[in-house]
């Protein structure tokens, strides 16, 4: 099907906040043993090093009416005529200046505040887009068994290339790594296959590397996160708790240079006999962070667990704040400046400056899921608190 570019206009399925939080499981096995001892709840200190001169962070939130809002320089940039869809994935070029949103029904691109809005690529159900460089000409689509180069000059669009490995057909694009497309298998039916990660050369369709995620049949890969330099991938697996709540089974990290995967230490222990859900997952200066919560009493009760950082042998609590998502933002005011995007328990979004937490921008009501460019520098998030 030919690719066309128009302003985004389509009616997406509207899913409420409670559905996004609680109705995401698609079958699975029991959650990890809740009797696992909890790591000490002492604040983790960021790794100290000379700051890296990084581009200003960008992010994406969604308003309750499903309008997509880009956040650049800490300010809201509504993308007119766009609608979010459940399960969408936002991907960035390496410097964060270029963005695609894969909705499951075509995809659209945004090249920044100076662009003429968001542009849709109508290339069929499950078609996905990814930038492989900080260059508008390096946009590629991934659709079923084909990859196609989509340069900014549409008259130069090339013919599709067939993906050589049939096992990668229909996979989910999780990012761009060293000029190649990183593709994963979301499962759950095929989760026990020996290969469920691929690095694919977009020019030839051939596979540069394959990998095996360390988990069993019956689990979905839910959240994924890529580090700023593209060398690390994190994958969350979701299943069912004994009382049927959609909870996290485990999280794995992947060295993307060779696609070797390692399961992380056990998740923090639940304290009410329920299961632990991952509400947010991201890299902060090359270190993995997550926001956890416990679901219990048949999903009727929720106990926020705050923000945690993965250390070598355990998860360490950074903040006890009552929030759904937290994302570090760097260089909004030049090198060394630090901010954060916070989604509070009342479903409002705000940007705060760190370390004092002063309000920078009130973004208003929002859905709980957010996306952001991973930071090159580790931002100290220990002072983040919920409203």
C-alpha positions in Angstrom: 0.0 0.0 0.0 1.4 3.4 -0.9 2.4 5.8 1.9 0.6 9.1 2.1 1.2 12.1 4.3 -1.7 14.2 5.6 -2.5 15.9 8.9 -3.5 13.1 11.4 -7.3 12.6 11.5 -8.9 9.5 12.9 -11.1 8.4 15.7 -9.2 6.3 18.2 -10.8 4.1 20.8 -11.1 6.0 24.0 -9.9 4.0 26.9 -10.3 5.4 30.5 -7.6 5.8 33.0 -8.7 2.8 35.0 -8.5 0.6 31.9 -5.1 1.7 31.1 -3.9 1.0 34.6 -5.7 -2.3 35.3 -6.9 -3.9 32.1 -3.7 -4.5 30.2 -3.0 -8.2 30.9 -3.6 -10.8 28.2 -3.0 -14.0 30.1 0.1 -15.1 32.0 1.5 -17.0 34.9 1.5 -16.2 38.5 3.4 -13.2 39.7 6.8 -13.6 41.4 6.8 -14.8 44.9 5.6 -12.0 47.1 7.6 -13.3 50.0 10.9 -12.2 48.4 12.6 -9.8 51.0 12.2 -6.2 50.0 15.3 -4.2 49.3 16.2 -1.5 51.8 14.1 1.6 51.2 17.1 4.0 51.2 17.4 6.6 48.5 19.7 5.7 45.7 22.3 8.2 44.9 22.9 9.0 41.2 26.3 8.1 39.7 28.5 11.2 39.9 30.5 12.0 36.8 31.2 15.0 34.5 28.0 16.1 32.9 27.5 15.3 29.2 26.5 18.1 26.8 23.1 16.7 25.9 20.2 18.0 23.8 17.1 19.2 25.8 14.8 16.4 26.7 11.4 16.0 25.0 8.3 14.1 26.1 4.8 13.1 25.2 1.6 13.1 27.3 -2.0 12.4 26.3 -5.0 14.5 27.3 -8.2 12.8 28.6 -9.8 13.5 25.2 -6.9 11.5 23.6 -5.2 14.5 22.1 -1.4 14.0 22.0 0.7 16.7 23.6 4.4 17.0 22.8 6.5 18.5 25.6 9.5 20.5 24.3 11.6 22.9 26.4 9.3 22.0 29.2 6.3 23.5 27.4 3.2 21.9 25.9 2.8 21.7 22.1 -0.6 20.2 21.3 -0.5 18.1 18.1 -3.7 19.2 16.5 -6.0 16.5 15.0 -4.1 13.6 16.6 -5.5 10.9 18.8 -3.8 8.5 21.1 -4.6 4.8 21.0 -4.1 2.2 23.8 -0.8 0.5 23.5 0.8 3.1 21.2 4.6 3.4 21.3 6.6 6.6 20.9 10.1 6.3 19.4 12.7 9.0 19.1 15.8 9.7 17.0 19.0 9.6 19.0 19.0 13.3 19.8 15.3 13.4 20.4 14.6 15.9 17.7 12.5 13.5 15.6 9.6 11.4 16.8 7.2 8.7 15.6 4.1 7.4 17.2 3.1 3.9 16.3 -0.6 3.5 17.0 -1.3 0.1 15.6 -3.3 1.8 12.8 -0.7 3.5 10.6 1.8 5.8 12.3 2.6 9.5 12.4 5.7 11.6 12.7 6.6 14.9 14.3 9.8 16.8 13.6 9.6 19.5 16.3 7.8 22.7 17.3 8.8 24.4 14.1 7.2 21.7 11.9 3.8 22.0 10.2 2.1 19.7 12.7 2.0 15.9 12.9 2.0 13.9 9.6 0.3 10.6 9.2 1.7 7.7 7.2 -1.1 5.5 6.0 0.6 2.3 5.4 -1.8 -0.3 6.8 -2.7 -1.9 10.1 0.3 -2.5 12.4 2.6 -0.4 10.2 5.3 1.2 12.4 7.8 4.0 11.8 11.3 4.6 13.2 14.1 7.2 12.7 17.5 5.6 12.4 19.4 8.9 12.6 18.9 12.5 13.5 17.9 13.3 10.0 14.4 13.6 8.5 15.6 11.6 5.5 16.3 8.5 7.7 12.7 7.5 8.4 11.7 3.9 7.8 8.5 2.0 8.0 8.2 -1.6 9.2 5.1 -3.4 8.1 4.5 -7.2 8.3 7.3 -8.6 6.1 8.6 -5.4 4.6 10.8 -2.4 5.4 10.6 0.8 3.4 12.7 4.0 3.3 10.6 7.1 3.6 12.8 10.2 2.9 11.4 13.7 3.5 11.3 14.1 -0.3 8.4 11.7 -1.0 9.4 11.6 -4.7 12.6 9.7 -3.6 10.7 7.0 -1.7 12.3 3.6 -2.5 10.6 0.2 -3.1 10.0 -1.9 0.0 12.7 -4.5 1.1 11.6 -7.9 2.2 12.6 -8.9 5.7 14.7 -12.1 5.3 13.8 -13.9 8.6 10.2 -14.9 8.6 10.2 -15.2 12.4 10.6 -11.4 12.5 7.5 -10.7 10.4 4.9 -8.9 12.3 7.2 -8.0 15.2 7.1 -4.8 17.2 9.7 -2.1 16.6 11.4 -1.1 19.8 13.9 1.5 18.5 16.8 2.1 16.2 20.3 0.8 17.2 23.4 1.8 15.2 21.5 2.3 12.0 19.5 -0.9 12.3 15.9 -1.6 13.4 15.4 -3.3 16.8 12.4 -5.6 16.6 10.9 -7.7 19.4 8.2 -10.4 19.8 5.5 -9.3 22.2 4.0 -12.7 22.7 2.5 -14.4 24.6 1.9 -17.4 22.4 5.4 -17.4 20.9 7.2 -16.3 24.0 9.0 -19.7 24.4 10.6 -19.5 21.0 14.4 -19.6 20.9 14.5 -16.2 19.0 12.4 -13.2 19.9 14.8 -10.3 19.3 16.2 -9.1 15.9 18.5 -6.3 14.7 17.5 -5.8 11.0 19.5 -4.0 8.3 17.0 -1.7 6.7 18.9 -1.6 3.4 18.8 -5.3 2.8 16.3 -6.8 5.2 18.8 -9.2 6.5 19.3 -10.0 10.2 22.5 -8.6 11.8 21.9 -10.2 15.2 19.2 -12.3 17.1 18.5 -12.8 20.7 16.3 -14.7 23.2 14.4 -13.0 26.0 14.6 -14.9 29.3 10.9 -15.7 30.0 8.3 -18.3 29.5 5.2 -18.9 27.5 2.1 -16.9 28.3 3.6 -13.5 29.1 3.2 -10.3 27.2 6.1 -7.8 26.9 4.5 -4.7 28.2 6.8 -1.7 28.6 10.1 -1.3 26.9 12.8 1.3 27.4 16.0 2.1 25.4 19.0 4.0 26.8 20.1 7.2 25.3 23.2 5.7 23.6 21.1 2.7 22.4 23.3 0.1 24.0 20.7 -1.0 26.6 17.1 -2.2 26.3 14.8 -3.0 29.2 11.7 -5.2 28.7 8.9 -5.7 31.3 6.9 -9.0 31.2 3.3 -8.9 32.4 1.1 -11.8 33.6 -1.7 -12.4 36.1 -1.5 -12.5 39.9 -3.3 -15.3 41.7 -6.4 -13.1 42.0 -6.3 -12.1 38.4 -4.7 -8.7 38.5 -2.4 -7.6 35.6 1.0 -7.4 37.3 4.7 -7.5 36.4 6.3 -11.0 36.3 9.8 -9.7 35.8 12.0 -7.2 33.9 15.0 -8.1 31.7 17.8 -6.0 30.3 19.4 -6.5 26.9 22.9 -5.6 25.6 21.8 -4.4 22.2 25.2 -4.9 20.6 24.9 -8.6 20.8 21.2 -9.0 21.9 22.2 -10.9 25.0 19.5 -10.7 27.7 19.7 -10.9 31.5 16.8 -11.1 33.9 17.0 -8.4 36.6 16.8 -9.1 40.4 13.4 -9.8 41.9 10.9 -6.9 42.0 10.3 -5.1 45.3 8.1 -7.2 47.6 4.4 -6.6 47.9 3.3 -5.8 51.4 -0.5 -6.5 51.2 -0.4 -10.0 49.7 -1.0 -8.7 46.2 1.1 -8.4 43.0 3.5 -5.7 41.9 2.7 -3.7 38.8 5.1 -1.5 36.8 3.6 1.8 36.1 6.6 3.4 34.5 10.0 2.2 33.2 12.9 4.3 31.8 16.6 4.9 31.6 18.1 7.8 33.5 21.7 8.4 32.5 22.2 4.8 31.6 20.6 3.5 34.8 17.2 1.7 34.9 14.4 3.3 36.9 10.8 2.1 37.5 7.6 3.3 39.3 5.9 0.3 41.1 2.5 -0.1 42.8 0.8 -3.1 44.5 -2.6 -4.3 43.3 -4.5 -6.4 45.8 -8.0 -7.5 46.9 -8.9 -8.5 43.4 -7.5 -5.3 41.9 -9.9 -3.2 44.0 -7.0 -1.7 46.1 -3.9 0.0 44.9 -0.8 0.8 47.1 1.7 3.1 45.4 5.3 2.0 46.0 7.1 5.0 44.6 10.2 5.4 42.4 13.0 2.7 42.3 16.4 2.4 40.8 18.1 -0.8 39.7 21.4 -1.4 41.3 23.6 -4.4 40.7 21.8 -6.9 43.0 18.5 -5.2 43.9 16.0 -2.5 43.4 16.5 0.5 45.7 13.8 3.0 46.5 14.5 6.6 45.4 11.2 8.3 46.4 8.0 7.3 48.2 5.9 9.7 46.2 2.3 8.9 45.2 2.4 9.2 41.5 1.9 7.2 38.3 4.9 8.3 36.2 8.1 10.3 36.6 10.5 11.2 33.8 13.8 13.0 34.2 14.3 16.0 31.8 17.7 17.4 31.1 19.2 20.6 29.7 16.0 22.6 29.4 18.0 25.6 30.6 21.4 24.5 29.3 23.9 21.9 30.3 23.7 20.7 33.9 20.1 21.9 34.4 17.6 19.3 35.6 13.9 18.9 35.6 11.2 16.2 35.7 7.8 15.4 34.2 5.5 14.0 36.9 2.0 12.4 36.5 0.3 12.7 39.9 -2.3 10.5 41.5 -5.1 12.9 40.5 -4.2 12.4 36.8 -2.5 15.8 36.3 0.8 16.4 34.6 3.4 18.9 35.6 7.0 19.8 34.8 9.1 20.7 37.9 12.7 22.1 38.1 15.1 20.3 40.3 16.4 20.0 42.9 13.8 22.2 44.7 10.8 20.8 42.8 9.5 24.3 41.8 6.7 24.2 39.3 7.8 25.0 35.8 4.8 24.1 33.8 1.3 23.0 34.8 0.3 20.7 31.9 -3.2 20.0 33.2 -5.2 16.7 33.2 -3.6 13.8 31.4 -3.6 10.0 31.0 -1.1 8.2 33.2 1.2 6.8 30.5 4.0 9.1 29.3 7.0 8.9 27.0 10.3 10.8 27.0 13.7 10.9 25.5 16.2 8.9 27.8 18.7 11.2 29.5 22.4 11.1 28.9 23.1 12.3 32.4 21.6 10.7 35.5 19.2 13.2 37.1 18.7 13.1 40.9 15.0 12.3 41.4 15.2 11.7 45.1 13.3 14.9 45.9 10.3 14.1 43.7 7.0 14.0 45.7 3.4 13.5 44.7 0.9 16.3 45.2 
